[in-house]
Amino acid sequence: MSEARDDSSDDGRDDYDPPERLRHMPTWLTSQVARKGQQLVADALAGEGLRRQHFTVLMSLADQGPASQADLGRRLWIDRSDLHAILNELERDGLLERVRDQDDRRRNVVTLTPKGRSAFERLEKVVEAAQAELLAPLSARDRHEFRRLLEVLASGR
């Protein structure tokens, strides 16, 4: 038995017509909102020449401070080989640097460069604009309540 695709009508396909009952299921609705949000963020970051995982690494370093590559991968649930490629790209662009840990020469500590901090601050505004676009149909009060409810669902409280 094949599963239905979770596409939405805004992807340019005129033939997508899921059953009405499906359109009211919370799991289907949240997947549609997530897909739309991910696309808005991806498009915004692509305009800056980066991807979502680049932004996630930069945010982690900006908010949580320097970390070893291993700790950064665990912190963000990014596979080691994927993280290595991401760090190579960000280091190539001068946004971060990897230096030997003075306490453990086997480890590299990843830190933001001043250029990386500036880039992150600019990218944060770009991503915030994508968030605002996603939530634009809601009033300020509804945006606040929507975020609160999502946090409840995500935490499992």
DSSP file (Angstrom, degrees, kcal/mol; ACC not computed):
  #  RESIDUE AA STRUCTURE BP1 BP2  ACC     N-H-->O    O-->H-N    N-H-->O    O-->H-N    TCO  KAPPA ALPHA  PHI   PSI    X-CA   Y-CA   Z-CA
    1    1 A M              0   0    0      0, 0.0     2,-0.2     0, 0.0     0, 0.0   0.000 360.0 360.0 360.0 126.4    0.0    0.0    0.0
    2    2 A S        -     0   0    0      1,-0.0     2,-0.3     0, 0.0     0, 0.0  -0.602 360.0-124.3 -89.5 150.4    1.5    3.3   -1.0
    3    3 A E        -     0   0    0     -2,-0.2     2,-0.1     1,-0.1    -1,-0.0  -0.640  27.1-106.4 -92.4 150.2    1.3    6.4    1.3
    4    4 A A        -     0   0    0     -2,-0.3     2,-0.2     1,-0.1    -1,-0.1  -0.450  37.0-112.1 -70.9 144.9   -0.1    9.7    0.1
    5    5 A R        -     0   0    0     -2,-0.1     2,-0.9     1,-0.1    -1,-0.1  -0.529  16.3-132.9 -75.5 144.2    2.4   12.5   -0.5
    6    6 A D        +     0   0    0     -2,-0.2     2,-0.2    25,-0.0    -1,-0.1  -0.476  55.4 139.4 -96.1  61.9    2.4   15.4    1.9
    7    7 A D        -     0   0    0     -2,-0.9     2,-0.3     2,-0.0    25,-0.1  -0.654  41.7-140.1 -96.3 158.7    2.4   18.1   -0.8
    8    8 A S    >   -     0   0    0     -2,-0.2     3,-1.6    24,-0.1     5,-0.4  -0.818  25.0-109.6-117.3 164.4    0.4   21.2   -0.6
    9    9 A S  G >  S+     0   0    0     -2,-0.3     3,-0.7     1,-0.3     7,-0.1   0.618 109.7  71.3 -68.4 -10.9   -1.4   23.1   -3.3
   10   10 A D  G 3  S+     0   0    0      1,-0.2    -1,-0.3     2,-0.1     4,-0.1   0.358  75.7  83.0 -87.5   9.1    1.1   25.9   -3.2
   11   11 A D  G <  S-     0   0    0     -3,-1.6    -1,-0.2     2,-0.2    -2,-0.1   0.300 113.7 -99.2 -94.5  11.3    3.8   23.9   -4.8
   12   12 A G  S <  S+     0   0    0     -3,-0.7     2,-0.6     1,-0.3    -2,-0.1   0.413  85.4 125.5  91.9  -3.6    2.6   24.4   -8.3
   13   13 A R        -     0   0    0     -5,-0.4     3,-0.5     1,-0.1    -1,-0.3  -0.811  38.4-172.1 -93.3 121.9    0.8   21.1   -8.7
   14   14 A D  S    S+     0   0    0     -2,-0.6    -1,-0.1     1,-0.2    -5,-0.1   0.626  79.2  64.0 -84.1 -14.1   -2.8   21.5   -9.7
   15   15 A D        +     0   0    0      2,-0.0     2,-0.6    -6,-0.0    -1,-0.2   0.477  69.7 110.4 -93.0  -1.8   -3.6   17.8   -9.2
   16   16 A Y        +     0   0    0     -3,-0.5    -7,-0.0    -8,-0.1    -3,-0.0  -0.636  32.2 153.5 -78.4 119.1   -3.0   17.6   -5.4
   17   17 A D        -     0   0    0     -2,-0.6     3,-0.1    -9,-0.0    -1,-0.1  -0.603  21.7-167.9-147.5  77.1   -6.4   17.1   -3.7
   18   18 A P        -     0   0    0      0, 0.0     5,-0.1     0, 0.0   -12,-0.0  -0.286  39.3 -85.1 -67.6 155.9   -6.1   15.3   -0.4
   19   19 A P     >  -     0   0    0      0, 0.0     4,-1.7     0, 0.0     3,-0.4  -0.249  35.9-119.1 -58.3 147.1   -9.3   14.0    1.2
   20   20 A E  T  4 S+     0   0    0      1,-0.2     4,-0.5     2,-0.2     3,-0.0   0.879 113.2  55.7 -56.9 -41.6  -11.1   16.5    3.3
   21   21 A R  T >4 S+     0   0    0      1,-0.2     3,-1.1     2,-0.2     4,-0.3   0.879 105.3  53.0 -62.1 -36.2  -10.7   14.4    6.5
   22   22 A L  G >4 S+     0   0    0     -3,-0.4     3,-1.6     1,-0.2    -1,-0.2   0.893 100.2  61.9 -63.5 -39.5   -7.0   14.4    6.0
   23   23 A R  G 3< S+     0   0    0     -4,-1.7    -1,-0.2     1,-0.3    -2,-0.2   0.614 104.3  49.5 -63.7 -12.2   -6.9   18.2    5.8
   24   24 A H  G <  S+     0   0    0     -3,-1.1    -1,-0.3    -4,-0.5    -2,-0.2   0.427  82.1 110.1-106.8  -1.5   -8.3   18.4    9.3
   25   25 A M    <>  -     0   0    0     -3,-1.6     4,-2.8    -4,-0.3     3,-0.3  -0.614  66.9-138.5 -77.8 129.3   -5.8   16.0   11.0
   26   26 A P  H  > S+     0   0    0      0, 0.0     4,-2.9     0, 0.0     5,-0.3   0.870 103.0  53.5 -54.8 -38.9   -3.4   17.8   13.3
   27   27 A T  H  > S+     0   0    0      2,-0.2     4,-1.7     1,-0.2     5,-0.1   0.906 111.7  44.4 -65.4 -39.6   -0.5   15.7   12.1
   28   28 A W  H  > S+     0   0    0     -3,-0.3     4,-2.0    -6,-0.2    -1,-0.2   0.929 114.8  49.1 -68.3 -44.7   -1.2   16.5    8.5
   29   29 A L  H  X S+     0   0    0     -4,-2.8     4,-2.3     1,-0.2    -2,-0.2   0.922 111.5  48.0 -62.5 -44.7   -1.7   20.2    9.3
   30   30 A T  H  X S+     0   0    0     -4,-2.9     4,-2.7     1,-0.2    -1,-0.2   0.872 110.0  52.8 -66.6 -34.2    1.5   20.5   11.3
   31   31 A S  H  X S+     0   0    0     -4,-1.7     4,-2.5    -5,-0.3    -1,-0.2   0.886 109.6  49.4 -66.9 -35.6    3.5   18.7    8.6
   32   32 A Q  H  X S+     0   0    0     -4,-2.0     4,-2.3     2,-0.2    -2,-0.2   0.915 112.9  46.0 -67.1 -43.0    2.2   21.2    6.1
   33   33 A V  H  X S+     0   0    0     -4,-2.3     4,-2.8     2,-0.2    -2,-0.2   0.917 113.8  49.7 -65.3 -42.7    3.1   24.2    8.3
   34   34 A A  H  X S+     0   0    0     -4,-2.7     4,-2.9     2,-0.2     5,-0.2   0.922 110.9  49.4 -62.2 -43.7    6.5   22.7    8.9
   35   35 A R  H  X S+     0   0    0     -4,-2.5     4,-2.1     2,-0.2    -1,-0.2   0.919 112.6  47.0 -62.4 -43.5    7.1   22.1    5.2
   36   36 A K  H  X S+     0   0    0     -4,-2.3     4,-2.3     2,-0.2    -2,-0.2   0.925 114.0  47.9 -64.0 -44.4    6.1   25.7    4.4
   37   37 A G  H  X S+     0   0    0     -4,-2.8     4,-2.4     1,-0.2     5,-0.2   0.911 110.9  50.5 -63.3 -43.2    8.3   27.1    7.2
   38   38 A Q  H  X S+     0   0    0     -4,-2.9     4,-2.8     1,-0.2    -1,-0.2   0.889 110.9  49.8 -62.3 -38.9   11.3   25.0    6.2
   39   39 A Q  H  X S+     0   0    0     -4,-2.1     4,-2.7    -5,-0.2     5,-0.2   0.907 109.9  50.2 -67.9 -41.0   10.9   26.2    2.6
   40   40 A L  H  X S+     0   0    0     -4,-2.3     4,-2.2     2,-0.2    -2,-0.2   0.928 115.0  43.5 -61.3 -44.9   10.7   29.8    3.6
   41   41 A V  H  X S+     0   0    0     -4,-2.4     4,-2.8     2,-0.2     5,-0.3   0.923 113.5  51.1 -67.0 -44.4   13.8   29.5    5.7
   42   42 A A  H  X S+     0   0    0     -4,-2.8     4,-2.5    -5,-0.2    -2,-0.2   0.920 112.0  47.0 -59.9 -44.1   15.7   27.5    3.1
   43   43 A D  H  X S+     0   0    0     -4,-2.7     4,-1.6     2,-0.2    -1,-0.2   0.910 112.5  49.9 -64.1 -42.2   14.9   30.1    0.4
   44   44 A A  H  < S+     0   0    0     -4,-2.2     4,-0.4    -5,-0.2    -2,-0.2   0.924 114.9  43.0 -63.0 -44.9   15.9   33.0    2.7
   45   45 A L  H ><>S+     0   0    0     -4,-2.8     5,-2.4     1,-0.2     3,-1.4   0.856 107.6  59.8 -70.8 -34.8   19.2   31.3    3.6
   46   46 A A  H ><5S+     0   0    0     -4,-2.5     3,-1.5     1,-0.3    -1,-0.2   0.863  97.4  61.0 -61.1 -34.3   19.9   30.3   -0.1
   47   47 A G  T 3<5S+     0   0    0     -4,-1.6    -1,-0.3     1,-0.3    -2,-0.2   0.722 107.6  45.2 -62.7 -20.3   19.7   34.0   -0.9
   48   48 A E  T < 5S-     0   0    0     -3,-1.4    -1,-0.3    -4,-0.4    -2,-0.2   0.353 122.3-108.3-101.5   1.7   22.7   34.3    1.4
   49   49 A G  T < 5S+     0   0    0     -3,-1.5     2,-0.3     1,-0.3    -3,-0.2   0.691  84.1 103.8  80.4  19.3   24.5   31.3    0.0
   50   50 A L      < -     0   0    0     -5,-2.4    -1,-0.3    -8,-0.1     2,-0.2  -0.792  59.2-132.2-128.8 170.8   23.9   29.1    3.0
   51   51 A R     >  -     0   0    0     -2,-0.3     4,-1.9    -3,-0.1     3,-0.5  -0.727  36.2 -97.8-118.0 170.4   21.7   26.2    4.2
   52   52 A R  H  > S+     0   0    0      1,-0.2     4,-2.6    -2,-0.2     5,-0.2   0.875 122.0  53.6 -56.0 -42.0   19.7   25.6    7.4
   53   53 A Q  H  > S+     0   0    0      2,-0.2     4,-2.2     1,-0.2    -1,-0.2   0.843 104.9  54.9 -67.6 -31.0   22.4   23.5    9.0
   54   54 A H  H  > S+     0   0    0     -3,-0.5     4,-2.5     2,-0.2    -1,-0.2   0.955 111.0  45.6 -60.1 -48.3   25.0   26.3    8.4
   55   55 A F  H  X S+     0   0    0     -4,-1.9     4,-2.8     1,-0.2    -2,-0.2   0.898 110.4  53.7 -62.3 -41.2   22.7   28.7   10.3
   56   56 A T  H  X S+     0   0    0     -4,-2.6     4,-2.4     2,-0.2    -1,-0.2   0.911 110.1  46.8 -61.4 -43.4   22.1   26.1   13.0
   57   57 A V  H  X S+     0   0    0     -4,-2.2     4,-2.3     2,-0.2     5,-0.2   0.932 113.2  48.7 -64.3 -45.7   25.8   25.7   13.6
   58   58 A L  H  X S+     0   0    0     -4,-2.5     4,-2.4     1,-0.2    -2,-0.2   0.910 112.3  49.0 -61.2 -41.9   26.4   29.4   13.6
   59   59 A M  H  X S+     0   0    0     -4,-2.8     4,-3.1     2,-0.2     5,-0.4   0.912 109.5  51.8 -64.6 -41.9   23.5   30.0   16.1
   60   60 A S  H  X S+     0   0    0     -4,-2.4     4,-3.1     1,-0.2     5,-0.5   0.928 112.5  45.0 -60.6 -44.7   24.8   27.2   18.4
   61   61 A L  H  X S+     0   0    0     -4,-2.3     4,-0.9     3,-0.2    -1,-0.2   0.883 116.1  47.2 -67.1 -37.5   28.2   28.8   18.5
   62   62 A A  H  < S+     0   0    0     -4,-2.4    -2,-0.2    -5,-0.2    -1,-0.2   0.905 124.8  29.6 -69.4 -41.3   26.8   32.3   19.0
   63   63 A D  H  < S+     0   0    0     -4,-3.1    -2,-0.2    -5,-0.2    -3,-0.2   0.834 132.6  29.2 -89.9 -35.2   24.3   31.3   21.7
   64   64 A Q  H  < S-     0   0    0     -4,-3.1    -3,-0.2    -5,-0.4    -2,-0.1   0.489 103.0-128.6-109.1  -5.8   26.1   28.3   23.4
   65   65 A G     <  -     0   0    0     -4,-0.9    -1,-0.2    -5,-0.5    -2,-0.1  -0.136  48.9 -21.0  87.0 176.8   29.7   29.3   22.8
   66   66 A P        +     0   0    0      0, 0.0     2,-0.3     0, 0.0    45,-0.2  -0.125  64.1 177.1 -57.3 154.2   32.7   27.4   21.4
   67   67 A A  E     -A  110   0A   0     43,-1.6    43,-3.6     4,-0.0     2,-0.1  -0.988  34.4 -98.4-154.5 156.3   32.6   23.6   21.4
   68   68 A S  E  >  -A  109   0A   0     -2,-0.3     4,-2.7    41,-0.3    41,-0.2  -0.391  43.1-109.9 -68.2 159.4   34.6   20.6   20.2
   69   69 A Q  H  > S+     0   0    0     39,-1.3     4,-2.3     1,-0.2     5,-0.2   0.912 120.3  50.1 -57.9 -42.6   33.5   19.2   16.9
   70   70 A A  H  > S+     0   0    0      1,-0.2     4,-2.2     2,-0.2    -1,-0.2   0.925 112.0  46.4 -63.6 -45.3   32.2   16.1   18.7
   71   71 A D  H  > S+     0   0    0      1,-0.2     4,-2.9     2,-0.2    -1,-0.2   0.892 111.4  52.3 -65.1 -38.7   30.2   18.1   21.3
   72   72 A L  H  X S+     0   0    0     -4,-2.7     4,-1.9     2,-0.2    -2,-0.2   0.913 109.3  49.5 -63.4 -42.9   28.8   20.3   18.5
   73   73 A G  H  X>S+     0   0    0     -4,-2.3     5,-2.0    -5,-0.2     4,-1.0   0.909 114.5  44.3 -62.0 -43.1   27.6   17.3   16.6
   74   74 A R  H  <5S+     0   0    0     -4,-2.2     3,-0.4     1,-0.2    -2,-0.2   0.911 111.5  54.3 -67.2 -41.8   26.0   15.8   19.7
   75   75 A R  H  <5S+     0   0    0     -4,-2.9    -1,-0.2     1,-0.2    -2,-0.2   0.862 121.6  29.2 -58.7 -38.2   24.5   19.2   20.6
   76   76 A L  H  <5S-     0   0    0     -4,-1.9    -1,-0.2    -5,-0.2    -2,-0.2   0.404 103.5-121.6-107.5   0.4   22.8   19.6   17.2
   77   77 A W  T  <5 +     0   0    0     -4,-1.0     2,-0.5    -3,-0.4    -3,-0.2   0.920  59.4 150.8  55.2  47.2   22.3   15.9   16.3
   78   78 A I      < -     0   0    0     -5,-2.0    -1,-0.2    -6,-0.2    -2,-0.1  -0.945  51.2-111.8-110.7 128.9   24.3   16.3   13.2
   79   79 A D     >  -     0   0    0     -2,-0.5     4,-3.2     1,-0.1     5,-0.2  -0.219  27.4-117.5 -55.3 144.2   26.2   13.3   11.8
   80   80 A R  H  > S+     0   0    0      1,-0.2     4,-2.5     2,-0.2     5,-0.1   0.887 113.4  46.2 -54.8 -45.4   30.0   13.5   12.1
   81   81 A S  H  > S+     0   0    0      2,-0.2     4,-1.8     1,-0.2    -1,-0.2   0.899 114.8  47.4 -69.3 -38.1   30.6   13.4    8.4
   82   82 A D  H  > S+     0   0    0      2,-0.2     4,-2.3     1,-0.2    -2,-0.2   0.927 112.9  49.3 -65.1 -44.0   27.9   15.9    7.6
   83   83 A L  H  X S+     0   0    0     -4,-3.2     4,-3.1     1,-0.2     5,-0.3   0.904 107.1  55.3 -62.3 -40.9   29.2   18.2   10.4
   84   84 A H  H  X S+     0   0    0     -4,-2.5     4,-2.2    -5,-0.2    -1,-0.2   0.922 110.0  45.9 -58.3 -44.4   32.7   17.9    9.0
   85   85 A A  H  X S+     0   0    0     -4,-1.8     4,-2.1     2,-0.2    -1,-0.2   0.908 113.3  49.6 -65.1 -42.3   31.5   19.1    5.6
   86   86 A I  H  X S+     0   0    0     -4,-2.3     4,-2.5     1,-0.2     5,-0.2   0.934 112.1  47.6 -62.2 -46.7   29.5   22.0    7.1
   87   87 A L  H  X S+     0   0    0     -4,-3.1     4,-2.8     1,-0.2     5,-0.2   0.885 109.0  54.5 -64.2 -38.5   32.4   23.1    9.2
   88   88 A N  H  X S+     0   0    0     -4,-2.2     4,-2.5    -5,-0.3    -1,-0.2   0.926 110.7  46.3 -59.2 -44.3   34.7   23.0    6.2
   89   89 A E  H  X S+     0   0    0     -4,-2.1     4,-1.6     2,-0.2    -2,-0.2   0.923 115.0  45.3 -65.8 -44.3   32.4   25.2    4.2
   90   90 A L  H  <>S+     0   0    0     -4,-2.5     5,-2.7     2,-0.2     6,-0.7   0.872 114.6  48.5 -68.2 -35.9   31.9   27.7    7.1
   91   91 A E  H ><5S+     0   0    0     -4,-2.8     3,-1.6    -5,-0.2    -2,-0.2   0.902 107.8  55.1 -68.9 -40.8   35.7   27.7    7.8
   92   92 A R  H 3<5S+     0   0    0     -4,-2.5    -2,-0.2     1,-0.3    -1,-0.2   0.868 108.3  49.5 -57.2 -37.9   36.4   28.3    4.1
   93   93 A D  T 3<5S-     0   0    0     -4,-1.6    -1,-0.3    -5,-0.2    -2,-0.2   0.425 117.5-115.2 -84.3   1.6   34.2   31.3    4.2
   94   94 A G  T < 5S+     0   0    0     -3,-1.6    22,-0.4     2,-0.2    21,-0.3   0.701  81.8 121.5  76.5  19.7   36.0   32.7    7.3
   95   95 A L  S   <S+     0   0    0     -5,-2.7    18,-1.8    20,-0.2     2,-0.3   0.688  77.4   9.4 -91.1 -19.6   32.9   32.3    9.5
   96   96 A L  E     -B  112   0A   0     -6,-0.7     2,-0.3    16,-0.3    16,-0.2  -0.956  64.0-146.0-148.5 168.2   34.5   30.0   12.1
   97   97 A E  E     -B  111   0A   0     14,-2.5    14,-2.5    -2,-0.3     2,-0.5  -0.987   7.1-144.6-137.8 150.8   37.8   28.6   13.0
   98   98 A R  E     +B  110   0A   0     -2,-0.3     2,-0.3    12,-0.2    12,-0.2  -0.967  24.2 177.1-114.2 125.2   38.9   25.3   14.4
   99   99 A V  E     -B  109   0A   0     10,-2.3    10,-3.5    -2,-0.5     2,-0.1  -0.941  37.3 -95.1-127.7 151.0   41.8   25.4   16.8
  100  100 A R  E     -B  108   0A   0     -2,-0.3     2,-0.4     8,-0.2     8,-0.2  -0.402  42.4-114.7 -63.4 134.9   43.5   22.6   18.8
  101  101 A D        -     0   0    0      6,-2.7     6,-0.2     3,-0.6     3,-0.2  -0.586  17.8-145.7 -69.3 125.4   42.2   22.3   22.4
  102  102 A Q  S    S+     0   0    0     -2,-0.4     3,-0.3     1,-0.2    -1,-0.2   0.783  98.7  47.4 -66.2 -27.1   45.0   23.3   24.7
  103  103 A D  S    S+     0   0    0      1,-0.3     2,-0.3     2,-0.0    -1,-0.2   0.739 126.9  23.7 -85.8 -24.5   43.8   20.8   27.3
  104  104 A D    >   -     0   0    0     -3,-0.2     3,-2.3     3,-0.1    -3,-0.6  -0.801  65.7-165.0-145.1  96.7   43.4   17.9   24.8
  105  105 A R  T 3  S+     0   0    0     -2,-0.3    -3,-0.1     1,-0.3    -1,-0.1   0.590  86.0  68.2 -63.4 -10.6   45.4   18.1   21.7
  106  106 A R  T 3  S+     0   0    0     -6,-0.1     2,-0.3     2,-0.0    -1,-0.3   0.670  93.0  74.0 -79.7 -15.7   43.3   15.4   20.0
  107  107 A R    <   -     0   0    0     -3,-2.3    -6,-2.7    -6,-0.2     2,-0.4  -0.730  67.7-146.6-104.8 146.6   40.3   17.8   19.9
  108  108 A N  E     - B   0 100A   0     -2,-0.3   -39,-1.3    -8,-0.2     2,-0.5  -0.914  13.7-146.9-102.6 136.0   39.5   20.8   17.8
  109  109 A V  E     -AB  68  99A   0    -10,-3.5   -10,-2.3    -2,-0.4     2,-0.5  -0.907  11.9-146.1-102.6 130.3   37.5   23.6   19.4
  110  110 A V  E     +AB  67  98A   0    -43,-3.6   -43,-1.6    -2,-0.5     2,-0.3  -0.833  24.6 170.2-100.0 128.1   35.1   25.4   17.0
  111  111 A T  E     - B   0  97A   0    -14,-2.5   -14,-2.5    -2,-0.5     2,-0.2  -0.964  34.8-107.9-135.5 153.4   34.6   29.1   17.5
  112  112 A L  E     - B   0  96A   0     -2,-0.3   -16,-0.3   -16,-0.2   -17,-0.1  -0.537  29.8-139.6 -73.2 143.8   32.9   31.9   15.6
  113  113 A T     >  -     0   0    0    -18,-1.8     4,-2.5    -2,-0.2     5,-0.2  -0.556  31.7-102.2 -89.8 167.1   35.2   34.5   14.0
  114  114 A P  H  > S+     0   0    0      0, 0.0     4,-2.2     0, 0.0     5,-0.2   0.899 128.4  51.5 -56.3 -38.6   34.2   38.2   14.1
  115  115 A K  H  > S+     0   0    0    -21,-0.3     4,-2.4     1,-0.2   -20,-0.2   0.885 108.9  51.2 -63.5 -38.0   33.1   37.8   10.4
  116  116 A G  H  > S+     0   0    0    -22,-0.4     4,-2.7     2,-0.2    -1,-0.2   0.884 108.3  50.6 -66.2 -39.7   31.1   34.8   11.5
  117  117 A R  H  X S+     0   0    0     -4,-2.5     4,-2.3     2,-0.2    -2,-0.2   0.918 112.4  47.0 -64.9 -43.0   29.4   36.7   14.3
  118  118 A S  H  X S+     0   0    0     -4,-2.2     4,-2.0     2,-0.2    -2,-0.2   0.916 112.9  49.2 -63.5 -43.0   28.5   39.5   11.9
  119  119 A A  H  X S+     0   0    0     -4,-2.4     4,-3.0     1,-0.2     5,-0.2   0.917 110.2  51.4 -62.8 -43.2   27.2   37.0    9.3
  120  120 A F  H  X S+     0   0    0     -4,-2.7     4,-2.8     1,-0.2    -2,-0.2   0.927 108.1  51.4 -60.8 -44.5   25.1   35.3   12.0
  121  121 A E  H  X S+     0   0    0     -4,-2.3     4,-1.1     1,-0.2    -1,-0.2   0.887 113.5  45.2 -61.0 -38.7   23.5   38.6   13.1
  122  122 A R  H  X S+     0   0    0     -4,-2.0     4,-1.6     2,-0.2     3,-0.3   0.927 114.2  48.4 -68.7 -45.2   22.6   39.3    9.5
  123  123 A L  H  X S+     0   0    0     -4,-3.0     4,-2.8     1,-0.2     5,-0.2   0.848 103.8  60.9 -64.6 -34.7   21.3   35.8    8.9
  124  124 A E  H  X S+     0   0    0     -4,-2.8     4,-2.4     1,-0.2    -1,-0.2   0.892 104.9  48.6 -60.2 -39.0   19.3   35.9   12.1
  125  125 A K  H  X S+     0   0    0     -4,-1.1     4,-2.0    -3,-0.3    -1,-0.2   0.883 110.5  51.3 -66.9 -38.9   17.3   38.9   10.7
  126  126 A V  H  X S+     0   0    0     -4,-1.6     4,-1.6     2,-0.2    -2,-0.2   0.916 112.9  44.8 -63.8 -44.0   16.8   37.0    7.4
  127  127 A V  H  X S+     0   0    0     -4,-2.8     4,-2.3     2,-0.2    -2,-0.2   0.880 110.2  54.7 -70.1 -37.9   15.5   34.0    9.2
  128  128 A E  H  X S+     0   0    0     -4,-2.4     4,-2.5    -5,-0.2    -1,-0.2   0.882 106.2  52.9 -61.3 -37.3   13.3   36.2   11.5
  129  129 A A  H  X S+     0   0    0     -4,-2.0     4,-2.2     2,-0.2    -1,-0.2   0.889 108.2  50.0 -64.9 -38.5   11.8   37.7    8.3
  130  130 A A  H  X S+     0   0    0     -4,-1.6     4,-2.1     2,-0.2    -2,-0.2   0.894 110.3  50.6 -65.7 -39.4   11.0   34.1    7.1
  131  131 A Q  H  X S+     0   0    0     -4,-2.3     4,-2.1     1,-0.2    -2,-0.2   0.922 110.1  49.9 -62.2 -43.6    9.3   33.4   10.4
  132  132 A A  H  X S+     0   0    0     -4,-2.5     4,-0.7     1,-0.2    -2,-0.2   0.886 109.1  51.9 -63.1 -38.8    7.3   36.5   10.2
  133  133 A E  H >< S+     0   0    0     -4,-2.2     3,-0.6     1,-0.2    -1,-0.2   0.905 108.7  50.8 -64.2 -41.1    6.2   35.6    6.7
  134  134 A L  H 3< S+     0   0    0     -4,-2.1    -2,-0.2     1,-0.2    -1,-0.2   0.907 118.1  37.9 -61.2 -42.1    5.1   32.2    7.9
  135  135 A L  H >< S+     0   0    0     -4,-2.1     3,-2.3     1,-0.2    -1,-0.2   0.405  84.4 107.8 -92.6   2.0    3.0   33.7   10.7
  136  136 A A  T << S+     0   0    0     -4,-0.7    -1,-0.2    -3,-0.6    -2,-0.1   0.810  70.7  61.2 -52.9 -37.3    1.7   36.7    8.8
  137  137 A P  T 3  S+     0   0    0      0, 0.0    -1,-0.3     0, 0.0     2,-0.3   0.681  96.2  78.9 -66.5 -12.7   -1.8   35.4    8.5
  138  138 A L  S <  S-     0   0    0     -3,-2.3     2,-0.0     1,-0.1    -3,-0.0  -0.665  83.8-117.5 -96.9 149.3   -2.1   35.4   12.3
  139  139 A S     >  -     0   0    0     -2,-0.3     4,-2.7     1,-0.1     5,-0.2  -0.311  37.2-102.5 -70.0 165.7   -2.8   38.4   14.6
  140  140 A A  H  > S+     0   0    0      1,-0.2     4,-2.0     2,-0.2     5,-0.1   0.903 125.4  49.4 -58.3 -41.5    0.0   39.2   17.1
  141  141 A R  H  > S+     0   0    0      1,-0.2     4,-2.3     2,-0.2    -1,-0.2   0.918 111.6  47.8 -64.4 -44.1   -2.1   37.6   19.8
  142  142 A D  H  > S+     0   0    0      2,-0.2     4,-2.9     1,-0.2    -2,-0.2   0.865 108.9  54.6 -66.5 -35.9   -2.6   34.4   17.8
  143  143 A R  H  X S+     0   0    0     -4,-2.7     4,-2.5     2,-0.2    -1,-0.2   0.930 109.8  47.3 -60.7 -44.9    1.1   34.2   16.9
  144  144 A H  H  X S+     0   0    0     -4,-2.0     4,-2.3     1,-0.2    -2,-0.2   0.931 115.2  44.7 -62.1 -46.4    1.9   34.3   20.6
  145  145 A E  H  X S+     0   0    0     -4,-2.3     4,-2.6     2,-0.2    -2,-0.2   0.886 111.9  52.8 -66.7 -39.5   -0.6   31.6   21.4
  146  146 A F  H  X S+     0   0    0     -4,-2.9     4,-2.5     2,-0.2    -2,-0.2   0.931 110.8  46.9 -61.0 -47.1    0.4   29.5   18.4
  147  147 A R  H  X S+     0   0    0     -4,-2.5     4,-2.4     2,-0.2    -2,-0.2   0.920 112.2  50.9 -60.3 -44.5    4.0   29.6   19.5
  148  148 A R  H  X S+     0   0    0     -4,-2.3     4,-1.9     1,-0.2    -2,-0.2   0.924 111.5  47.0 -60.5 -45.4    3.0   28.7   23.1
  149  149 A L  H  X S+     0   0    0     -4,-2.6     4,-2.5     1,-0.2    -1,-0.2   0.892 110.5  52.2 -66.0 -39.6    0.9   25.8   22.0
  150  150 A L  H  X S+     0   0    0     -4,-2.5     4,-3.0     1,-0.2    -1,-0.2   0.902 108.3  51.7 -61.9 -40.1    3.7   24.5   19.7
  151  151 A E  H  X S+     0   0    0     -4,-2.4     4,-2.0     2,-0.2     6,-0.2   0.889 109.5  49.9 -64.2 -38.6    6.1   24.6   22.7
  152  152 A V  H  X>S+     0   0    0     -4,-1.9     4,-1.3     2,-0.2     5,-1.1   0.949 114.4  44.2 -62.4 -49.0    3.7   22.6   24.8
  153  153 A L  H  <5S+     0   0    0     -4,-2.5     3,-0.2     1,-0.2    -2,-0.2   0.911 114.0  49.8 -62.2 -43.8    3.3   20.0   22.0
  154  154 A A  H  <5S+     0   0    0     -4,-3.0    -1,-0.2     1,-0.2    -2,-0.2   0.854 113.4  45.8 -66.4 -34.7    7.1   19.9   21.3
  155  155 A S  H  <5S-     0   0    0     -4,-2.0    -1,-0.2    -5,-0.2    -2,-0.2   0.691 101.7-132.8 -82.7 -17.6    7.9   19.4   25.0
  156  156 A G  T  <5       0   0    0     -4,-1.3    -3,-0.2    -3,-0.2    -4,-0.1   0.673 360.0 360.0  75.0  16.7    5.3   16.8   25.6
  157  157 A R      <       0   0    0     -5,-1.1    -4,-0.1    -6,-0.2    -1,-0.1   0.493 360.0 360.0 -72.7 360.0    4.1   18.5   28.7
